[in-house]
């Protein structure tokens, strides 16, 4: 009996190791779809922000590079995230009052359903661009492990600053005034 339990545990661990190895290879190939041609691309301030393409909730394809020449607030969020909920009213106010470009990237894979996302956006009156990261490929590239995570991107496509945690209106205004 003990041998069978040991055999099952070993087989289970071996199976998990193979599964994990295969899954991480899939993640790597998916990450290669994102434009990382430029060796100056990175996630640190001063580095070029990795370009990507995602769809809006309406199915329109949007690339980060479409906003070249504009200051961009790239925000990773989810409906189940309490700090994300707390920053959304300020983010909407900032979008309306400062005419800022905000790309809200929803980690759609982590949501219970897409209807939750639509209800959330209606509840908070969100009108800025919302992108759907179906397989969390872009959020993984941007290492958005804690939510919300925001990248402030200068007009030349370089990262000005990274904010982990919720932003308020005053912080957004201050950061945008410091950007170029």
N, C-alpha and C positions, 0 to 999 in steps of 0.2 A: 504494500500500500504506500509506504513512504517513497519507494522508488518511482511510482507512478506520479505522485505529487511533484517530486523533484523533476521528472521528465517534463511534465506539463509546464512547470515554472520556467525551465530552460527553453522549451519550445516557444512559450509565450514571449519571453525576453528576446529571443532570436527573431521572432516575427515582428515585434515592435521595432527592433533595431533596423531590420530591412525596410519596414514601412517608413520609418523616420528618414532613412537614407534616401529612399525614392522620393519622398515628399520634399525634402530639402533640395534635391536636384530640380524638381518641378518649380520651386520657388526661384531658384537661380535662373532658370531659363525664362521665366516670366519677367524677372527683373531686367533681363537683357533687352526686353522690348522697349524699355525706357531709354531715351536718348542720353547716353553717357559717353559721347564721342570726345568731348573736350576734356583734357586732363585737368583743367581747373575746376571741374564740376565737383561739388562737395556739399556738405551741410553746415560748414562753419561760416561765420560772418566773413564776407569778402569773397567767398567761393561762388561760382556760378550755380544757381539752383538747377537741379536736375529737371529737364523738360519731361513732360508726360502728356498723354492724351486720355481723357475720361469723357464719359457721356453725362449730360445733364439728366435730370429726372424725366425730361421730355424727349430724350434720345438724341439731342444735338451733341456733336463731338466738339470738345473744347481742348485746346492745348495751352499749356502755361505760356509758351512762346507767342501765342496770339496776343498777349498783353505786353509785349516788348514796348518799352517807352513809357510805361505807366507803373506807378507804385502799386504793389499788390499785397494784400493780406491773404495768405493761404492758411486756412484754418481747418484742422482735422477734428471731427466731432462725431458724436452718436447720441441718439435720443435718450438712451438709458443712463447717460452721464450727467449727474447733478451739476458739476461745475460748468458743463457745456450749456445746460439750461440757464444757469445764472448769467452767463456772458451774452447770450443771444439778444436780449433786448438792447443792450449797449451796442452790440455789433450792428443791429438793424438801424439804430439811431445814428451811428457813425456813418453807415452807408448812405443814409438819407441826407444828413446834414453836411457831410464833407465830400460827397460825390466820389467816394473811394471805390476802388475795385476790390471786391471781396470774393474769393473763391472758397466756398465752404465744401470741404470734402467729407462726405458722410461715409463712415465705415460700414457700408451696407451689409457686408457679410456677417457683422455682429448683431444686426437688428433681428428682432423676432419676425417682422414682416415689413414690406415696403409701405404698407398703409400706415404704420407707426410714424414713418418719416413724413408722409403727407400730412397727417394729423398734427405732428409737431410743428411743421412749417406754418400751417394754418393757425394754430394756437398762438404762435409768436409773431405772426404777420411778417414772416421772412420773405423778402423780395429780391435779395441778392442771389447770385448764381450758386446753385447747389450741384455738386458733382457726385456721382455715385461710384465709389470704389468697391465694386462687387466682390473682388477676391483679395482685398487689402494689399494689392501689389504696390500701389503708390504710397500708401501709409507705411508700409514696411521699408520702402526705399528712403522715405523721409524720417524713418525711425520714430514715428508717432505712436509710442507705446503707452504714454500717459496722455489722457485726454482731459481737456482740449490741449492741442499743441498748435501753435501758430508760427508761421514763417513770414517775416516782413521782407519783401523783395523789392530792391531798388529798380529804377527805370532801366538800368543796364543789365538786369537779370541776376545781379549778385545778391546774396543774402545780407540784409542789413542787421537783422537780429532774429533770435529764436526765443519764443516765449512758451514755456511749459506751464500750463495752468490757465485759469480764466483771466481775460483782459477786461478792463473796464473802459468806459468811453474816454476818460482823461488820458489813460495810458496809450490808447490808440492814437489820439490826436497828437500827443507828445512824440511818439515814435514816428508818425508820418511826417511831422514837421522836421525831424532830424534826417529823414531820408532824402535821397536825391534821385 
